[in-house]
């Protein structure tokens, strides 16, 4: 039996350390002109389309360099202004990175279960049509950021009983993963393979996915809620990952990308309480991996915004994500948050997941 996702409100106070984004300053190159004799010529540069101003200063030439019939002109090397589009923590990604150039809109679940999310709730074609509608909604909400569709499949599911291996987790068949990849092809979608490790470890479970992670369009998700270091069965207590766990996953993906000459891999980390992720300041950022801290809590808009502020905004590792629950968010006469409302969050999420 596949364990349904449980959620819990948490009133812990957030930590406050916030990595500062990189700031870039534009360089201004002076131009010096020597003229005949001791005359002084001042050149004012016009405003450029990018609103940068260049200033020109003229200085008298040394007396030894002055000739009666010669004008000597010397120009300093021109420095190209630095790119200011990368305003996120960590090193710039390698070529082919998806973020921040696109916004990812993903459908989450397990195709073998109607209870784990939209991905398995409907037949594949109907599910993909609904994904098309959400992609269109986000395109309308932010026409400047292209939308990248995605399927986010839970391929290792937490279990309420130990099972044959005593790990409280169940690995899906490779056929199930292959079926998800085939669905994704129909929409040019990328794929996330999500793991709920139970009482296992990332070191034991991630290598099992290596043949798929070698594909350029396949990425990874890790769910701290079901990482039961406490020894409890999944679902009875919220689990946890430490920075050390996330660093292992990140390095594994970075090695895969480098060894196979792939564009940066994406790592989605689920979070909706303080204790789910510990020591975020020790998470290492690498150019081959883009880490998304994903707000995974459900409830009315006010609660979801507060959860995002406490556990994502206050500890922004690199990029941010936000989940919308088609069913749980509408309980108690509540409603779904709109793309416009989600875009108003700071920092604006670049990974949007629907369950």
Order of alpha helices (4+ residues) and beta strands (2+ residues): beta-beta-beta-alpha-alpha-beta-beta-alpha-beta-alpha-alpha-beta-beta-alpha-beta-beta-beta-alpha-beta-alpha-beta
